[in-house]
Amino acid sequence: MSMLLVVVLSGISATLPIFGLDLESRPFNYPSQCQSNKYFDSVSLQFTDCPANQTSITGKEICSCVPGFRVVYESNGMKKKCEACPANQVTSQDGRQCVPCEVDSLYNATSKTCQSCNKSIEAVLIDRAIDGNSLGIMKCVTCSNNTSADVDLCVPCHSSLFTAGKGLCICPSNTHLLIGGICVPSSEVADIPIADSSYKVEYDNGVVVKTSIYFESYYRSSAHSCTFSENKTACQVLSNMCVLLHNSFDNELNACGFYRSRFGENYINLPDKVPWLYYPEGESESYLKKTKIKTHFSFKKNNINSKFNFTVAKYSSAGKLLQYGPLQDILKICPQIDSHLDSALVFGTTFSQSCLIDVDDIWDTFETEFFDVFLKYYDDDEENMYAIPVLNLNYRQDKSFLNRQSRSKWQLTRRFFVYDNLSGKESVSLNTGDNIDRTKVVRYIKNIEIFVQLQEGGGQENHGRIYPPLIRIEYNELEHKEYGMGKKVRTTFKLTYTMNFNKIQADLSIAVGVMSAFATLLALIQTWSWSRRSGKLTIDLLTIIHLILVECGNLANVIFAVMFFACFYWTVFFKRQDVVYMFLLTHYQEDIIKNYIIAAFILKSIQIIHIIISQISIDMFIIDWEQPRPKNSLPHPQFTVNTEENEKKNEQPISIWRTYFISNEWNELQTHRKVNMCLQLFTTLFFLKVVGFENLASADPYSNFNPDDIEYVPPQSFVCRFAICIIVYSVIVLCQWLFKTVIYERYIENKFEQFVDLCSMANISVFILEYNMFGYYMHGRSVHGYADVDMQTYYDQLKREEEDLCGHRGLEPSSECQTFEVSITYRFRDQYDSILQPVQNFASLQRQGNRRNGGSKMEESVQAHEKMKRFFSMFLQHALKDLDYIVKEKLFLEGVLDLEFQEPEEKCLFFRDNEYSFSRVLLYGQEASFVVFEMLLFTFVDMLSYDTVLASIITYIVSHFIKMIRNAGGRKNVVQKTLVDHRFLI
């Protein structure tokens, strides 16, 4: 206890109090940057001046007396000061006394020390006898012939010297050579050839250390001792050197070249004394597919095999075994990673953790240590350990990074290091001892990833069994110019689980291929229907383009469905499996899912553009059934001449406001949707973020809505994230759809039913042509004859309908059906186009901005509009001889395929439609396409950002932008096709 107190007291600095130091905010200082006249105060964490006649020593935390001064303690040994020694005396080795040199001539007045003993002999300087008594002088003592000098002691020399010198510490120069403190026979040295390149280290960044101190000091001696003396420590040092060269053996005269030429290219015939470094070349596939690990791992937390038992052997650069035990206790990378390594070993839990490392610490703090990793497992209750191979991405052969190429070229190795601040220390003068402790380049692990692959096949016997894990490592390098700049670098540790991806990829390709065939068949049917409705008699370029556009939408739906159900399957069965037979896809394997989703998003975007363009270019016409009424029902017979002009003067003009009103209502319907996007995205975020469904996407077999903040949270699997986000999104869409369909539109408000009712009350019909020969008709002719009446008359008309005192609103007598799908004849289309030609000319002039002929064209357009009204009036009342129609029901198969088999040869066909099919020319009728597009857009943004909030914001913005485009285009189309002034469209 007293000795411990003396040691502690000897380190107490006679420091001066630091006044004026701001304890809340102070300069940041690195201990390694402390100058010799200062020390690093462990309390204030600041550089502090050493007291007089003192200087800082190694460690930089205490000060000691300079040479020629002895330490004098005051105040019961709690304070010290330095007192100058008398002339021609030096400080004793314990620093407490002053003693003269044995001979006055040995005193150096400049350094105030005694000159060293004669270098030609083994001798040491001492000032105390072996019993601790002071000799009173600094004496030079010659070591005996069988010992060598070591600072202030004579110690037994190396056994090679003792043996070669026949009991004396002598290495005979005529027969032996002294290498690294070892006396080696010259005949054996010849078997270890060297060259300047033997000590050279080439780095990936192009920097070359021509002579590394570590290699220069230990290569030849360790190679000799390992080969001829069977020294296992020397073999470890030799192996460490090879690992520092990234196991590269392009140079036959370096450590790796010697290792392979002397002990073999792999472990098969490796001597017991030599560490295993190489696997056989070109056989990585066979070694990674071995089935020697018999353990059946489990996801059950109480199972003994629910956790990996990786065991690590750690070696020093000098070849000593430092530690041997569990990986989480021995492998130290950085605190953020080390603290979670225990969680990383839970079977099935994907681990990914990064941390920032201070660059200066790689030079100053970390040690260069080497690791061998094993997996402890049980085979028939016998405890075994399996050597884990390493894939070093920095390994080079013939200047090519083979381990970054195909698997068949991989070179698997065994040992690795975490930090290297040793190989880059360069010697200036070869074999002279004039070495400068300077590290030009340091290396650190940038990425370390352990891959665990599940065995496939074999039925239940192989469930939970794995192939040998693989450690993949990538190093990065830093040059000395980056030291002291306060820079930090990132290192990452991962543990990834995988399974045979070839079968998964084949299954996905088959599923997409088969479903694509059905999608193509459906596209052909849809294109056939379009060509018939467009009046195409042959297959032309436009038909092929339409087929491609339709196919884009169908393929997008197919790909989206296949990817969703595949991800849903993996998510559910991975999370709920008791017997392990599948893993989630790795982030490398997920790329195929992402690529499919990107393709589906692009294809769906093309379809959405096609839908918008088609909807804003439809033909439509508003038919006003209102007839002009006379101003005076009893005109004076003497003052009225019965001419056409006077008849028009005596008629009340038909009000345009009903037409404007219907046009406005139609304009509002154009962007009406069943799904409220604001509610949709807000609710989706609520369930994902607040309720915690998003946390179910973690890449582990456990489900937790709200994980503890102190627990390790695994990274999220894109497969699970995609499945969960789409499930939540789809369920909310389904709830909105059911509410709108079953409750809102049935009991509260059906906008399309209201629109048709409004047309009946306004005495207006709407005729729409979606394609050249196909469209929709909404019959709005009032059963009362007039709609331009006062309020009382309206009430009376409604009451007559309630009491069934008038006809029905339907097109047919005694029918309530007011909406129809229409298939027209070529003759009808020709007549329609000829009447509307002036209207189209006027619209063309408006688009071109030509107002010179606008007045006359406007008058022609109005006349054409009136002519079209009369044409439809006569047509719908069967008053045209050559143009007529019949009303009938669609066949069942026609309704299923959305295709008309019945040809309108002589008469147009009106198919009864009580489902408001005309909504297909509105956003409402394409709800499914827009919902799938928005889900793909949401997924696409989330895939890039892993942020559902950002995905929701962008999805809402894009959806709103599409709505704006559809509204603007639809509004313009209504103005052009119905001649409604755009100023009256609100």
Disulfide bonds with the S-S distance in Angstrom:
Cys50-Cys63 2.03
Cys65-Cys82 1.98
Cys85-Cys98 1.92
Cys101-Cys114 1.92
Cys117-Cys140 1.92
Cys143-Cys154 1.95
Cys157-Cys169 2.07
Cys171-Cys183 2.14
Cys226-Cys235 1.94
Cys242-Cys256 2.08
Cys334-Cys355 1.75
